[in-house]
Amino acid sequence: MQIRLRSTGEVMLESEFRTRFAQNLPSTPLTQEWLNSYTGDPAGDVVFEGPQATGGTVYQYSQYAGAEQDEQGRWFTKYVLGPIFTDRPATETEPAQTAAEQEAAYKAIKDAEQANSVRTRRNEKLKECDWTQVADSTANKPVWATYRQALRDITSQESFPWTITWPTQPE
């Protein structure tokens, strides 16, 4: 559970709240009713878990973006699709970078990670059927060779690395 301090708007876990404000806190989990009745400092509100952000692209994920109040006055965690990039000015150690440059670099990293993951899975599938190509195998070698070539060709699919059409393994 999270708690929002009314005086500052800071949101923290209940455990941090207990550590910082240990005096006069009950040993049972804190409730909104207890927080409302508490007359000491700090006054706070329970922050309920809000819905995760959905949709977006393969490059986006749901990320925490603070807390917001609903029409009934309750507080909920807020999530947005990210990452969010902003222009960065130059520093002593790094050149200036636009949001578009950061986003392009991020996407290149994510594409490389996904491609590596697909290649690893492909290589495992190839290893699983290596036995079909040894000299004394009774497998239908041409059928298995076609399957193995289709596995190797995955990286040339137009939608690689995000959408893969995996070949069907022969029986």
DOLUM-332777 format. One record per residue: residue in three letters; z, y, x of N, C-alpha, C in turn. Coordinates in steps of 0.001 Angstrom, whole numbers, always signed. Layout:
SETOR, residu, n.zz, n.yy, n.xx, ca.zz, ca.yy, ca.xx, c.zz, c.yy, c.xx
SETOR, ALA, Z, Y, X, Z, Y, X, Z, Y, X $
...
//
This chain:
SETOR, residu, n.zz, n.yy, n.xx, ca.zz, ca.yy, ca.xx, c.zz, c.yy, c.xx
SETOR, MET, +0, -1178, +839, +0, +0, +0, +0, +1241, +883 $
SETOR, GLN, -623, +2298, +384, -631, +3574, +1080, +117, +4615, +250 $
SETOR, ILE, +610, +5605, +959, +1331, +6706, +302, +745, +8014, +802 $
SETOR, ARG, +555, +8957, -123, +40, +10283, +200, +1196, +11273, +120 $
SETOR, LEU, +1423, +12011, +1209, +2466, +13037, +1203, +1971, +14238, +408 $
SETOR, ARG, +2748, +14676, -539, +2333, +15817, -1366, +2281, +17111, -564 $
SETOR, SER, +3160, +17259, +420, +3226, +18527, +1162, +2031, +18732, +2083 $
SETOR, THR, +1479, +17654, +2651, +402, +17804, +3634, -901, +17137, +3226 $
SETOR, GLY, -844, +16222, +2268, -2034, +15464, +1892, -2295, +14281, +2810 $
SETOR, GLU, -1433, +14088, +3821, -1606, +12974, +4753, -1410, +11655, +4026 $
SETOR, VAL, -2279, +10679, +4338, -2195, +9353, +3745, -1787, +8379, +4842 $
SETOR, MET, -802, +7524, +4526, -324, +6556, +5519, +67, +5267, +4828 $
SETOR, LEU, +144, +4202, +5615, +621, +2927, +5096, +2098, +3032, +4749 $
SETOR, GLU, +2544, +2204, +3819, +3952, +2210, +3429, +4843, +1945, +4643 $
SETOR, SER, +4419, +1061, +5535, +5235, +750, +6720, +5423, +1991, +7597 $
SETOR, GLU, +4387, +2803, +7746, +4524, +4032, +8529, +5431, +5027, +7801 $
SETOR, PHE, +5291, +5112, +6492, +6146, +5982, +5689, +7607, +5582, +5888 $
SETOR, ARG, +7874, +4286, +5841, +9246, +3792, +6021, +9767, +4099, +7423 $
SETOR, THR, +8911, +3969, +8429, +9330, +4247, +9803, +9659, +5730, +9980 $
SETOR, ARG, +8818, +6583, +9435, +9011, +8027, +9610, +10124, +8597, +8752 $
SETOR, PHE, +10315, +8012, +7571, +11279, +8567, +6616, +12247, +7486, +6154 $
SETOR, ALA, +12911, +6831, +7080, +13739, +5648, +6795, +14951, +5940, +5916 $
SETOR, GLN, +15457, +7157, +5925, +16671, +7453, +5181, +16449, +7327, +3672 $
SETOR, ASN, +17407, +6715, +3006, +17456, +6622, +1548, +16280, +5879, +907 $
SETOR, LEU, +15580, +5041, +1647, +14478, +4292, +1044, +14973, +2913, +630 $
SETOR, PRO, +14577, +2448, -536, +15007, +1118, -973, +14326, +38, -135 $
SETOR, SER, +14922, -1144, -80, +14332, -2243, +684, +13199, -2915, -85 $
SETOR, THR, +13124, -2680, -1380, +12047, -3241, -2196, +10789, -2384, -2017 $
SETOR, PRO, +9612, -2917, -2381, +8394, -2109, -2267, +8523, -810, -3060 $
SETOR, LEU, +7997, +256, -2484, +8056, +1553, -3156, +7089, +1559, -4328 $
SETOR, THR, +7475, +2222, -5386, +6623, +2348, -6568, +6420, +3820, -6854 $
SETOR, GLN, +5432, +4116, -7702, +5204, +5510, -8081, +6416, +6045, -8840 $
SETOR, GLU, +7058, +5196, -9642, +8239, +5632, -10385, +9353, +6052, -9417 $
SETOR, TRP, +9573, +5241, -8359, +10608, +5586, -7388, +10230, +6872, -6667 $
SETOR, LEU, +8968, +6987, -6244, +8530, +8199, -5537, +8683, +9434, -6421 $
SETOR, ASN, +8413, +9301, -7736, +8562, +10435, -8658, +10025, +10830, -8823 $
SETOR, SER, +10925, +9834, -8763, +12346, +10132, -8967, +13023, +10602, -7677 $
SETOR, TYR, +12383, +10398, -6557, +12965, +10756, -5258, +12999, +12278, -5128 $
SETOR, THR, +14171, +12829, -4877, +14310, +14282, -4812, +14340, +14809, -3374 $
SETOR, GLY, +14366, +13908, -2406, +14385, +14335, -1006, +12995, +14673, -501 $
SETOR, ASP, +12942, +14920, +799, +11669, +15197, +1441, +11297, +13961, +2235 $
SETOR, PRO, +10144, +13438, +2187, +8962, +14026, +1567, +8681, +13396, +202 $
SETOR, ALA, +8100, +14177, -661, +7635, +13649, -1936, +6265, +13036, -1688 $
SETOR, GLY, +5980, +11952, -2385, +4709, +11282, -2150, +4166, +10620, -3386 $
SETOR, ASP, +2946, +10140, -3255, +2269, +9426, -4331, +1696, +8132, -3788 $
SETOR, VAL, +1749, +7081, -4602, +1099, +5827, -4246, -406, +6074, -4270 $
SETOR, VAL, -1094, +5547, -3257, -2553, +5607, -3214, -3059, +4193, -3488 $
SETOR, PHE, -3682, +4046, -4644, -4216, +2747, -5036, -5554, +2512, -4336 $
SETOR, GLU, -5917, +1248, -4181, -7182, +914, -3522, -8334, +1217, -4467 $
SETOR, GLY, -9259, +2054, -4015, -10444, +2392, -4797, -11579, +1434, -4500 $
SETOR, PRO, -12674, +1557, -5231, -13808, +654, -5017, -14528, +964, -3704 $
SETOR, GLN, -15033, -75, -3061, -15834, +90, -1862, -17169, +716, -2244 $
SETOR, ALA, -17750, +1469, -1327, -19089, +2024, -1542, -20091, +875, -1475 $
SETOR, THR, -21086, +912, -2323, -22090, -148, -2352, -23482, +455, -2285 $
SETOR, GLY, -24449, -411, -2051, -25833, +39, -1958, -26170, +374, -522 $
SETOR, GLY, -27072, +1281, -349, -27440, +1697, +991, -28437, +761, +1634 $
SETOR, THR, -28480, +798, +2966, -29433, +15, +3735, -28687, -981, +4617 $
SETOR, VAL, -29444, -1777, +5354, -28830, -2746, +6264, -28048, -2053, +7368 $
SETOR, TYR, -28286, -789, +7583, -27609, -47, +8638, -26301, +581, +8172 $
SETOR, GLN, -26038, +550, +6891, -24868, +1235, +6354, -23767, +257, +5957 $
SETOR, TYR, -22557, +767, +5937, -21401, -13, +5517, -20444, +928, +4798 $
SETOR, SER, -19527, +341, +4057, -18531, +1119, +3333, -17463, +1568, +4312 $
SETOR, GLN, -17206, +2879, +4363, -16179, +3377, +5274, -15212, +4288, +4536 $
SETOR, TYR, -13965, +4239, +4980, -12890, +5027, +4386, -13182, +6518, +4543 $
SETOR, ALA, -12963, +7274, +3481, -13220, +8716, +3516, -12095, +9491, +2841 $
SETOR, GLY, -10855, +9036, +3000, -9727, +9771, +2451, -9284, +9249, +1103 $
SETOR, ALA, -8614, +10120, +363, -8092, +9765, -951, -8492, +10858, -1933 $
SETOR, GLU, -8666, +10450, -3178, -9003, +11432, -4218, -8245, +11109, -5490 $
SETOR, GLN, -8027, +12148, -6277, -7232, +12026, -7496, -8157, +11831, -8689 $
SETOR, ASP, -7754, +10937, -9622, -8548, +10734, -10830, -8050, +11652, -11949 $
SETOR, GLU, -8643, +11512, -13122, -8314, +12391, -14260, -6869, +12241, -14726 $
SETOR, GLN, -6267, +11072, -14505, -4875, +10840, -14916, -3879, +11248, -13833 $
SETOR, GLY, -4358, +11814, -12723, -3464, +12269, -11663, -3099, +11201, -10653 $
SETOR, ARG, -3695, +10019, -10753, -3425, +8949, -9785, -4328, +9130, -8568 $
SETOR, TRP, -3838, +8665, -7429, -4594, +8777, -6184, -5219, +7435, -5825 $
SETOR, PHE, -6463, +7468, -5361, -7201, +6275, -4964, -7872, +6515, -3622 $
SETOR, THR, -8007, +5428, -2827, -8777, +5545, -1601, -10229, +5804, -1968 $
SETOR, LYS, -10895, +6575, -1141, -12291, +6909, -1369, -13108, +6298, -232 $
SETOR, TYR, -14245, +5706, -582, -15142, +5113, +400, -16539, +5695, +229 $
SETOR, VAL, -17237, +5884, +1334, -18613, +6360, +1326, -19443, +5427, +2193 $
SETOR, LEU, -20748, +5498, +2016, -21634, +4735, +2883, -21773, +5463, +4210 $
SETOR, GLY, -21640, +4745, +5278, -21761, +5347, +6597, -22506, +4412, +7512 $
SETOR, PRO, -22663, +4744, +8739, -21990, +5850, +9416, -22628, +7194, +9074 $
SETOR, ILE, -21850, +8237, +9307, -22302, +9599, +9062, -22487, +10267, +10417 $
SETOR, PHE, -23656, +10812, +10635, -23967, +11442, +11908, -24028, +12954, +11734 $
SETOR, THR, -23558, +13669, +12726, -23631, +15129, +12725, -24105, +15585, +14103 $
SETOR, ASP, -24743, +16740, +14137, -25184, +17291, +15419, -23980, +17495, +16326 $
SETOR, ARG, -24144, +17133, +17593, -23070, +17289, +18577, -23521, +18261, +19650 $
SETOR, PRO, -22705, +19268, +19937, -23065, +20181, +21026, -22852, +19492, +22381 $
SETOR, ALA, -23453, +20058, +23405, -23300, +19517, +24755, -21857, +19682, +25215 $
SETOR, THR, -21423, +18734, +26026, -20108, +18825, +26662, -20343, +18797, +28173 $
SETOR, GLU, -19256, +18812, +28917, -19392, +18762, +30374, -20018, +17457, +30841 $
SETOR, THR, -19810, +16408, +30096, -20280, +15084, +30533, -21462, +14549, +29731 $
SETOR, GLU, -21771, +15134, +28562, -22846, +14608, +27729, -23732, +15728, +27214 $
SETOR, PRO, -25035, +15466, +27115, -25944, +16479, +26569, -25786, +16588, +25050 $
SETOR, ALA, -26294, +17663, +24494, -26288, +17830, +23040, -27103, +16703, +22421 $
SETOR, GLN, -26726, +16322, +21202, -27453, +15256, +20518, -27493, +15574, +19027 $
SETOR, THR, -28705, +15504, +18465, -28841, +15766, +17037, -28398, +14548, +16237 $
SETOR, ALA, -28138, +14773, +14967, -27768, +13670, +14082, -28899, +12642, +14026 $
SETOR, ALA, -30143, +13105, +14003, -31291, +12191, +13952, -31364, +11328, +15213 $
SETOR, GLU, -31086, +11915, +16363, -31086, +11144, +17612, -29982, +10090, +17603 $
SETOR, GLN, -28812, +10465, +17129, -27698, +9517, +17051, -28032, +8373, +16104 $
SETOR, GLU, -28616, +8717, +14956, -28964, +7698, +13976, -30012, +6738, +14540 $
SETOR, ALA, -31019, +7259, +15227, -32058, +6414, +15821, -31448, +5463, +16859 $
SETOR, ALA, -30555, +5971, +17674, -29899, +5128, +18692, -29046, +4054, +18022 $
SETOR, TYR, -28327, +4426, +16978, -27488, +3473, +16239, -28353, +2369, +15632 $
SETOR, LYS, -29468, +2760, +14989, -30345, +1765, +14371, -30946, +835, +15422 $
SETOR, ALA, -31292, +1363, +16583, -31847, +525, +17651, -30820, -513, +18099 $
SETOR, ILE, -29572, -110, +18205, -28504, -1036, +18597, -28331, -2108, +17526 $
SETOR, LYS, -28286, -1709, +16256, -28101, -2669, +15160, -29295, -3622, +15069 $
SETOR, ASP, -30523, -3114, +15268, -31708, -3976, +15264, -31609, -5017, +16384 $
SETOR, ALA, -31192, -4582, +17570, -31062, -5497, +18708, -29995, -6556, +18445 $
SETOR, GLU, -28869, -6148, +17860, -27809, -7106, +17536, -28305, -8132, +16523 $
SETOR, GLN, -29007, -7667, +15490, -29520, -8575, +14462, -30570, -9506, +15054 $
SETOR, ALA, -31455, -8975, +15878, -32489, -9801, +16508, -31845, -10877, +17378 $
SETOR, ASN, -30816, -10512, +18119, -30112, -11483, +18956, -29478, -12576, +18102 $
SETOR, SER, -28894, -12199, +16979, -28274, -13169, +16078, -29314, -14141, +15518 $
SETOR, VAL, -30469, -13623, +15108, -31527, -14476, +14562, -32061, -15409, +15647 $
SETOR, ARG, -32273, -14879, +16846, -32766, -15724, +17945, -31769, -16837, +18286 $
SETOR, THR, -30480, -16519, +18244, -29458, -17533, +18506, -29528, -18643, +17467 $
SETOR, ARG, -29647, -18270, +16203, -29757, -19277, +15137, -31039, -20094, +15319 $
SETOR, ARG, -32140, -19424, +15631, -33417, -20103, +15853, -33299, -21103, +17006 $
SETOR, ASN, -32674, -20688, +18100, -32524, -21561, +19261, -31668, -22783, +18939 $
SETOR, GLU, -30653, -22593, +18099, -29833, -23734, +17674, -30665, -24728, +16866 $
SETOR, LYS, -31519, -24200, +15985, -32389, -25073, +15195, -33369, -25827, +16091 $
SETOR, LEU, -33871, -25167, +17127, -34773, -25843, +18066, -34043, -26956, +18817 $
SETOR, LYS, -32825, -26672, +19266, -32049, -27688, +19994, -31772, -28905, +19116 $
SETOR, GLU, -31509, -28658, +17832, -31192, -29752, +16916, -32353, -30730, +16762 $
SETOR, CYS, -33569, -30273, +17045, -34716, -31179, +16869, -35457, -31442, +18181 $
SETOR, ASP, -34834, -31168, +19293, -35437, -31498, +20594, -35774, -32987, +20677 $
SETOR, TRP, -34939, -33810, +20107, -35126, -35257, +20166, -36476, -35701, +19618 $
SETOR, THR, -37063, -34895, +18731, -38330, -35303, +18105, -39495, -35276, +19076 $
SETOR, GLN, -39331, -34607, +20212, -40460, -34436, +21126, -40373, -35306, +22381 $
SETOR, VAL, -39341, -36108, +22519, -39245, -37001, +23677, -40248, -38144, +23538 $
SETOR, ALA, -40627, -38717, +24659, -41713, -39706, +24693, -41474, -40906, +23779 $
SETOR, ASP, -40242, -41410, +23717, -40001, -42627, +22924, -39508, -42345, +21502 $
SETOR, SER, -39649, -41102, +21015, -39236, -40761, +19655, -40211, -41358, +18651 $
SETOR, THR, -39659, -41808, +17526, -40503, -42337, +16450, -40806, -41264, +15394 $
SETOR, ALA, -40385, -40038, +15643, -40625, -38944, +14701, -42113, -38624, +14652 $
SETOR, ASN, -42533, -38028, +13559, -43914, -37569, +13425, -44047, -36305, +14283 $
SETOR, LYS, -44451, -36511, +15517, -44450, -35419, +16498, -45292, -34220, +16089 $
SETOR, PRO, -46491, -34399, +15552, -47273, -33217, +15170, -46594, -32373, +14079 $
SETOR, VAL, -45960, -33037, +13103, -45260, -32311, +12028, -44076, -31531, +12606 $
SETOR, TRP, -43314, -32201, +13462, -42160, -31540, +14078, -42610, -30439, +15039 $
SETOR, ALA, -43700, -30645, +15743, -44212, -29616, +16662, -44619, -28371, +15873 $
SETOR, THR, -45211, -28573, +14698, -45587, -27436, +13840, -44342, -26682, +13379 $
SETOR, TYR, -43323, -27426, +12985, -42054, -26804, +12568, -41441, -26010, +13714 $
SETOR, ARG, -41422, -26614, +14894, -40834, -25947, +16059, -41611, -24682, +16424 $
SETOR, GLN, -42930, -24722, +16275, -43722, -23525, +16559, -43427, -22437, +15523 $
SETOR, ALA, -43246, -22835, +14280, -42901, -21861, +13229, -41559, -21200, +13543 $
SETOR, LEU, -40624, -21975, +14082, -39345, -21383, +14500, -39557, -20354, +15611 $
SETOR, ARG, -40394, -20700, +16579, -40665, -19765, +17684, -41364, -18496, +17193 $
SETOR, ASP, -42151, -18626, +16132, -42929, -17488, +15615, -42118, -16550, +14721 $
SETOR, ILE, -40870, -16879, +14460, -40032, -16049, +13588, -39977, -14602, +14071 $
SETOR, THR, -39913, -14412, +15372, -39783, -13051, +15916, -41035, -12207, +15688 $
SETOR, SER, -42140, -12825, +15292, -43354, -12041, +15019, -43538, -11767, +13529 $
SETOR, GLN, -42588, -12212, +12711, -42666, -11891, +11278, -42527, -10386, +11091 $
SETOR, GLU, -43247, -9836, +10143, -43264, -8389, +9924, -41882, -7821, +9617 $
SETOR, SER, -41066, -8579, +8918, -39750, -8083, +8507, -38636, -8421, +9500 $
SETOR, PHE, -38979, -9038, +10627, -37992, -9366, +11660, -37360, -8074, +12168 $
SETOR, PRO, -36051, -7995, +12348, -35077, -9081, +12331, -34243, -9158, +11054 $
SETOR, TRP, -34541, -8336, +10066, -33634, -8228, +8920, -33929, -9199, +7790 $
SETOR, THR, -35190, -9545, +7585, -35536, -10496, +6538, -36389, -11582, +7177 $
SETOR, ILE, -35872, -12796, +7175, -36526, -13912, +7847, -36921, -14958, +6821 $
SETOR, THR, -38147, -15447, +6933, -38566, -16594, +6151, -38496, -17786, +7088 $
SETOR, TRP, -37467, -18594, +6884, -37249, -19742, +7753, -38165, -20892, +7323 $
SETOR, PRO, -38779, -21572, +8289, -39617, -22718, +7929, -38759, -23878, +7420 $
SETOR, THR, -39340, -24726, +6618, -38641, -25878, +6080, -38662, -27007, +7116 $
SETOR, GLN, -37492, -27529, +7404, -37382, -28620, +8381, -37974, -29891, +7817 $
SETOR, PRO, -38800, -30587, +8573, -39355, -31861, +8088, -38247, -32897, +7885 $
SETOR, GLU, -38562, -33905, +7121, -37579, -34976, +6857, -37817, -36153, +7753 $
//
